[in-house]
């Protein structure tokens, strides 16, 4: 299975580093941003599978970024986990209403973070979407983005020749 990509958005480098180590040990690819503007650009450019988003950052807050991402069609489906020191009930409700799929208060356990991340990704990926599809010997694998015919991988050829050729 292809590793899922997680974008960590937090202005504290030490927190980003600790989270990155935990996620990499759990076989996730990690991207990092220290502010909402850079994070938005990375979401658009890299289309991560999930965001870990701090609420309190200089400039644009994480909650404002979450609202913006949920309003935009291209980013509305990306799961968001708020990761913040704001632990009051009203804050949690505000974060979830802004579009967060989960809310974790600091300090937190890296093991719990990874478990919650996996749970959110399970809910975000419809059952069967990553399963290969085979019809009359043609196999489409959405995870690896590969196509094969009767057990042989297909390779793209320029339109001036046959569309596909066997490797």
C-alpha positions in Angstrom: 0.0 0.0 0.0 1.2 3.5 -0.8 2.1 5.6 2.3 -0.4 8.2 3.2 0.9 11.8 3.4 0.2 13.9 6.5 0.8 17.7 6.6 1.8 18.9 10.0 1.0 22.6 10.6 2.4 24.0 13.8 4.6 27.1 14.5 6.7 25.1 17.1 9.5 23.3 15.3 10.0 20.9 18.2 6.4 19.7 18.1 6.5 19.3 14.4 9.7 17.2 14.7 8.3 15.0 17.4 5.1 14.3 15.4 7.1 13.7 12.2 9.2 11.1 13.9 6.1 9.3 15.3 4.4 9.4 11.9 7.5 8.3 9.9 7.9 5.3 12.3 4.3 4.4 11.5 5.1 4.5 7.7 3.5 7.9 6.9 5.0 10.4 4.6 5.3 13.8 6.3 5.2 17.4 5.1 5.6 20.3 7.4 4.5 24.0 7.5 5.0 26.5 10.3 2.1 28.9 9.2 -1.3 28.8 7.6 -0.2 30.5 4.3 2.6 28.0 3.6 0.2 25.2 4.7 -2.4 26.2 2.2 0.1 26.3 -0.6 1.3 22.8 0.3 -2.2 21.5 0.4 -2.8 22.8 -3.1 0.5 21.6 -4.4 0.8 18.2 -2.7 -2.7 17.2 -1.8 -2.0 15.5 1.5 -4.2 12.8 2.8 -4.7 14.5 6.2 -3.7 17.7 8.1 -2.6 17.9 11.7 -3.4 21.5 12.4 -2.5 23.7 15.4 -5.1 26.3 16.3 -2.8 29.1 17.7 -0.3 30.3 15.1 0.9 33.8 14.3 -1.0 35.5 11.5 -3.8 33.3 10.2 -5.0 30.8 12.9 -5.4 27.1 12.3 -9.2 27.4 12.8 -9.4 30.1 10.0 -7.3 27.8 7.7 -9.7 24.9 8.5 -12.7 27.0 7.5 -11.0 28.1 4.3 -10.1 24.6 3.3 -13.6 23.3 4.0 -15.1 26.1 1.8 -12.9 25.3 -1.2 -14.2 22.4 -3.4 -10.7 21.1 -4.1 -9.7 20.8 -0.4 -13.1 20.3 1.3 -12.7 16.5 1.7 -9.2 16.5 3.2 -9.5 15.3 6.8 -8.3 17.7 9.5 -7.2 16.9 13.1 -6.9 19.9 15.3 -3.9 19.6 17.6 -4.0 22.4 20.2 -3.6 23.5 23.8 -7.1 24.8 23.7 -8.9 22.2 25.7 -12.1 23.8 26.8 -15.4 22.3 25.6 -16.3 25.5 23.7 -13.0 25.4 21.8 -13.5 21.8 20.9 -17.0 22.5 19.6 -15.7 25.5 17.6 -12.9 23.4 16.1 -15.3 20.6 15.1 -17.8 23.0 13.7 -15.0 24.7 11.6 -14.5 21.3 9.9 -12.1 19.4 12.0 -12.7 15.6 12.0 -11.1 15.1 15.4 -9.6 17.3 18.1 -6.6 16.4 20.3 -5.4 18.6 23.1 -1.8 19.2 24.0 0.0 17.5 25.7 -0.8 14.3 23.9 0.6 10.8 23.4 2.3 10.1 20.0 0.8 6.6 20.1 -2.7 8.0 20.6 -2.1 10.6 17.9 -1.2 7.8 15.4 -4.2 5.7 16.4 -6.6 8.7 16.0 -5.0 9.6 12.7 -5.5 6.0 11.4 -9.2 6.1 12.6 -9.8 9.4 10.8 -8.2 8.1 7.6 -10.4 4.9 7.8 -13.5 7.0 8.0 -12.3 9.3 5.2 -11.6 6.5 2.7 -14.8 4.8 1.5 -14.6 1.0 1.8 -13.4 -0.6 -1.5 -12.0 2.6 -3.0 -8.5 1.3 -2.8 -9.3 -2.3 -4.0 -8.1 -3.3 -7.4 -10.7 -3.7 -10.1 -10.5 -6.5 -12.7 -12.6 -6.8 -15.8 -11.9 -9.3 -18.6 -8.2 -9.5 -17.7 -7.7 -5.8 -17.4 -6.6 -4.9 -13.8 -6.7 -1.3 -12.5 -4.9 -0.7 -9.2 -5.9 2.7 -7.7 -3.3 2.5 -4.9 -0.3 2.0 -7.2 -1.8 3.8 -10.2 -0.9 0.8 -12.4 -2.8 -1.0 -15.2 -2.1 -4.5 -16.4 -3.7 -6.7 -19.0 -3.6 -10.5 -18.5 -0.9 -10.2 -15.9 1.4 -7.9 -17.9 1.9 -4.3 -17.0 0.8 -1.7 -19.5 3.0 1.3 -20.4 1.8 4.6 -21.8 2.9 5.3 -25.4 2.5 8.6 -27.2 -0.8 9.1 -29.1 0.9 8.8 -32.4 1.3 5.0 -31.8 -1.0 2.5 -30.1 -2.2 4.0 -26.9 -0.7 1.2 -24.8 2.0 -1.3 -25.3 3.1 -4.3 -23.3 6.3 -3.9 -21.4 
